[in-house]
């Protein structure tokens, strides 16, 4: 059972500290390791922040448009028509239509052979 009197000062010494600090030589080592881990965490956070900003910048400058062909129209014709329409929009620098093979190659890493 712990008594409150165990934590009070007795004979000039605090009750919470051991009479001989046996772990004192290791204190600097522990502090050095903790400082290293804190620096490592700061570098990792900075790298993650930079990567997120680069990703957001890239997302802000590109867009993908899915086009469904009209009845009796091929997919390539619909894609070419959409690219031509988007080229005339203010702020669009480039609009390119992908053929079916190029679109499948982009989707293959996520969908596998189900494309």
Long-range contacts (C-beta under 8 A, 24 or more apart in sequence): 75-100, 76-100
